Amino acid sequence: MTSNHKDNLDPALLRPGRADYHAFLNYASHNQMTRLFNLLFPDQGDKGKQFADKLPEYKISMAKIQGHYLKYRENTDLLLKNFAEVMDECLSPQEMAVSEWLHRLNLHQFQY
């Protein structure tokens, strides 16, 4: 069972015997980003740490990071250079410009 809102679940679902283990899955830490890089590109030195240091911690999912790594699996220099692509979709509405938010909602025609 998974939930983004544990507090809204009926307590009967969370009682011992039904849900014995509760795990919090957070967004990627710098350590996780670096370790995944080193796993996929073991002979690339400290490029994994360089990449992770360019990104905010706990703002990006590991799936998003993995997708970026696989997109540039043939060229880790491009992977590092294009780090901003990872950030394109991970900003919350409060953190992005109004024009970007309207564009994502396909409402850019209302922008003035």
Steps between C-alpha positions, in 0.01 A plus 500: 500500500625847419365843581608859470263588786551251783308726739184463292495118516266315728695390812375145444714483187811592697458268796763234578451198280381705205784746460796384707758711319470868413763649267537862401619537140651841449646670195865440408785601727837601359640171625234300312559696178875440525467131584265436206738683267794292624298181458413580138836661409757336729813635328401871479681625809328776696253604226212358704577732790542794260156427355333458839653823631331695218152389608291570809470223752157344569328674207537242220383140480750220445298398193561844347873474577520150354321612185755779453789259553360258245426776249870593497645155566728534197649835605538593866643840407164588340326352804682752719459787258122451470431462873234774482272267302442309822373815669250589227215299650586479868412851611183540701245757379614738775860486374441556128417803294138564409582465129647151560199391705257619231703321234490170692124531538472576127356841587784710358258687275373677815842643573533871439 
